[in-house]
Amino acid sequence: MSPLGAAYLAVFTVGGAVGALGGTTWIRSDTAAFPGTLLFGAVLMAAVLVASPPPRMGLLLVAWVLSPLLMAVAAWGLWSAVLTDRGQRVEATVISLRDAKGSSRHLYYTLADPSGRPIPGELGRWPGSSIGASGNPEGTVGQRVTVVRDPEGLVDPRLPEELTDAAGLWIIGPGVASVIAVLCVLAGRPVTDDRTKRSRRRPAKRSAAKSGTRPRRKGKNGRRSSGTPQAGPSPHHDGSTKSAGAEVSAASPGGGVAGA
């Protein structure tokens, strides 16, 4: 992994860890959308500032789009892990109701334990209700309900069935984190490496065309010959040719032959 890819992964990991605060009693669940949006934008800004401009903005944007899912899984995983580890199942009593402001009615319940002490946080679902359904059952003040509470007050009380449903989220969490990690590694690769690979794959004819020379071709004897034609033997200046080793003798004036 390149240093830039490791930096991208660290930004998104920190963003998911901070997003887990939405699963605590520090932030109400119905008001977590605004700080979550601010965190969503801050994650992209931090990732862009790591290397400006980013070498692969497209891959970085895909990882950023998946980051809210990582934040949500981290938040669900936090309260699920806390209540699984140290949660107490109690018979609580509703002491007050709060209707969240929105397009649809959604009640949040403040509870008290059997000794009458208020339980930190709020219960966001009533038994038998489902998210997004109309006509969900609602509780009233003084009504009892079985919940799993955190003795330390870090996370909100939850219904036992909510804790069972959240157990399957651990399968989604590692998958989302792995996809974001792969995208960060790919987005952090140096651009110079890709340019070097492309230059090595460039055909030889293309480079030869730029230099103005033709590639060598093999002759019949296996030797390479250049594309430039070789000059042939130049004729004699008077148009005559001489054969090596041959002599032409002139006839004697008398026409005689030296005899014995």
N, C-alpha and C positions, 0 to 999 in steps of 0.2 A: 504494500500500500504506500502510495506517495504521501509526502507530508501534507499536501493540499487536500487529498482525499481524507486523511485522518482528521484534518481540521473541520471539514464539512461534517463528518460523522460526529465529531464532538459537539458541534453546534446543534444538530438535530437531537442528539441524546440529551443534552442539557435542556433543550426546549421540551422534550417529553417528560423529563423529571420535574421541571417547573409546572408543567401542565397537570401533574399528579396532585397539585394542591387543590384542584377542583373537587377531589374526592374527600377532602377533610372538612372539618367544621369551621375552618377559618373563612371559607367563602361559601355563601349559600348557593345551592344548586341552580336556583332560578335566576341568579345574578351572575353566574359564571360565564355567560356568553360574552359580555363586554371585555373583561380582562383576558378571556381566551382569544378574542379577536386581536387585541393588542399584542399578545404573545405571538400569535400567528404571524403578524407583520414584522415583529422584532426578530423572529427567527430568520426570515428571508433577508432582512437588512444586514444581520450579522453574517450570514453566509455570503452575501455579495461583497461585503467589506473585507472578507478574508483575502480575496484576490480580485482586484478591480482593474479591468472587467473580468468576469469569470471566463475561463477558457471554453467551457461547455455549458452555456446558460440553459439550454433545453433540458438536459439531464438534471440540472440543479432545480429547475422549476417542477419537474415531476416528483422529485424527492420532497420538495416543499409542499406540494399538494397532498401528499400522503402523510405529512407531519401531524395534522389534526387528528387523524385516526390513531397515530401513535400516542398522542396526548390523552385521548379518550381511553384507550386501552390501559395506559399507565395509571390513570385515575381510578378506573374500575379495579385494576389489579391491586392498587394500594389498599382500598378499604376492604377488598375481599381477603387479602393476605392478613390484614390486621385482625379482622373479625374471626377468621379461621384460626389464627394463632392464640388470641387471648379474649375472644368474644364471650359474653355471658348471655345465656338465654333467660329472659325475665318476662313476667306478666306485667306490662306497663299500663298506665292509665292516661288517657288524653286529658290534658289540662288547658289547652288552648288551640285555636285553629288560626291559620293564616292563608288567605286566598292570594295566590300569586297573580300579579297584574299581567294580563295577556289576552289573546283573542278567545281562549277557552278557559273554563274554570278548572283550577288545579289547587287542591288543598294541601297544606303542609301542617303536620301535627307536632306539637310540643308535648313530650311525654314525661311522666314521673315514674320512678321505680316503686316497688312495693312499700318501701319505707317513706315515700312521699317526697323524696329528693328529685329535683328536675334532672332529666337525662340530657347531657350536652348534645346539641344538634337537633335536627328535625327529621321526622319520618315523612318521606315523600310519596309513599304508596300505601294504599289500604288493602287488606286481604281481599282477593277476588278481582281486583282491578288490573287492567293491562294498559300499557302505554299507547296513547293515540286512540283508544276506544271511547265511544260515547256511552253515556249512561253508566259510568263506573260507580260501584258502591262507595259511600262516604261514611266516615266515622263522625261521632259527635263527642262533645265534652263529657267526660265521665265514663266513656266507654273503654273497655279493656281490650288490649291487643298484645299478642306474643311477638316479641322482637329479640334480635341479637344486638346487644349494646357493647360498646368499648368502655371498660372501666376507666381508662385514661382520658377519654373524651376526645381522641384525635379524629375519629370518623363518626359520621352520623349513624344512628340506629337503623337497622335494616330488617326487613321481613326474612324469615328463614328461607322462603322460596327464592328471594333475591340472591341470597348467598349461594344457593344451589345453582342458579342460572349463571352466576358470574364465574363459576368454576371452569366453564368451557372457554372463557376468554383467554386463558393462558395459552391456548392453542393459536389464537389469532395474534397475540402479542409478539412471539418470536418470529412469526412469518412476516409481519409488517416491518419489524426491526431489521430482518435479513434483507428484505427488498430495498429498504432505504440505505442500508450499508453498501449493497452492490452498486446502487446509483451513485453514492458518494465516491466510491472507488473509481468508477468510470468517469465521473465528472472531474476528478482531481488528476487525471493523467496529463502529463505535459504535452502540449501541442507539438513541440519540436520532434517528439518521437514519431508521431504520425507523418510529419513532413519528411523525415528521414526515410521511413519505410516506403513512402510513395516515390521518392527519388531513386531508391534502389530498384524498384519495380519498373522503372521507365525503360522502354524498349531501346535496343541499341540503334535501330534505324532512325529513331527520333533524334537521338543525340548526334548521330552522324549527319543528319540533314542540317542541324544547326551549325556544325563545324564546316560544312561545305565539301566534305570528302565522302566517297562512296566506300561501303564496306568491302573488304577483301574477299575474293572468291577463290576456291581451290581449283587448281588446274588438274590436268590428267595425271601428272606425276605426284599429286598429293601436296604440292607446295602451294602456298597462298600467293596470289598475284594481285597487285593493286589494280584499281579501276583505271589508272592512267595508262593509255597505250604507249608501248615502248617504240622508240624510233628504229626503223629497219636500216639495213646497210645502204649507205648513200652511194649512188653511182659515181663512176669516175667523171672528171670534168669534161673529158673529150668523148664520153659516151661509150668507150671501149672498156672491156673487162679483161683481166689477166688471170690466167689459171696458174696456180702455184705449181712449181716443179717442171713446167713445160717451157722449152726454148724454141724459138723459130730462127732458123739459120738462113741467111741470104745465099742465093746461088753465086758461084764464082763466075768471074767475067768470061772465062774460057769455057765454062760449062764442063770442065774436066774434073775428073775425080782422082784424088791422089792415090796412086796405085803403089803396088809393091815395087 
